[in-house]
Amino acid sequence: MILVCTCCDPVSSMEANILNATSESLTLDFISSDEDLRKTLEVLPDQSALFQEGFDIGGIFLEPSLVDYDSVVIKNQAEVILKIYKENDSGKNIYRIEEYWTATEPSKRVYIYEYEIVNEDIE
């Protein structure tokens, strides 16, 4: 007797986008003490840029993570710093996923997050 056991572990996927809802092009620098983890996103007005994506076998809930970054710096095209986010800052903060990111699950185990930057955030 041959017994064949096949099972499929569910796969979860996640993407996290940054939406620039302002009228100017923005650069977001994700600063880390580990130079290999640093990243820069250029986001045009009224456009989104992919910040992070992830996949996991086992069907677990996924969400974006900023634990590797000491700060997030937003600059305009002239390289002027408009905003600096740090993990423990009060008010609207990119580090607070549950409070300030919009989360959707368009299909089972597919999670899409979006953080929106508006004019008030950078004034």
Secondary structure as the mmCIF struct_conf table of DSSP 4:
data_model
#
loop_
_struct_conf.conf_type_id
_struct_conf.id
_struct_conf.beg_label_comp_id
_struct_conf.beg_label_asym_id
_struct_conf.beg_label_seq_id
_struct_conf.end_label_comp_id
_struct_conf.end_label_asym_id
_struct_conf.end_label_seq_id
STRN STRN1 VAL A 11 ASN A 20
BEND BEND1 THR A 22 GLU A 24
STRN STRN2 LEU A 26 ILE A 31
BEND BEND2 SER A 33 ASP A 34
HELX_RH_3T_P HELX_RH_3T_P1 GLU A 35 LEU A 37
STRN STRN3 LYS A 39 VAL A 43
TURN_TY1_P TURN_TY1_P1 PRO A 45 ASP A 46
STRN STRN4 GLN A 47 ILE A 57
TURN_TY1_P TURN_TY1_P2 GLY A 58 GLY A 58
TURN_TY1_P TURN_TY1_P3 VAL A 67 ASP A 68
BEND BEND3 ASP A 70 ASP A 70
STRN STRN5 SER A 71 LYS A 75
TURN_TY1_P TURN_TY1_P4 GLN A 77 ALA A 78
STRN STRN6 ILE A 81 LYS A 86
TURN_TY1_P TURN_TY1_P5 GLU A 87 ASN A 88
BEND BEND4 SER A 90 LYS A 92
TURN_TY1_P TURN_TY1_P6 ILE A 94 TYR A 95
HELX_RH_AL_P HELX_RH_AL_P1 ILE A 97 TYR A 100
STRN STRN7 TRP A 101 SER A 107
TURN_TY1_P TURN_TY1_P7 LYS A 108 ARG A 109
STRN STRN8 VAL A 110 ILE A 117
HELX_RH_AL_P HELX_RH_AL_P2 ASN A 119 ILE A 122
#
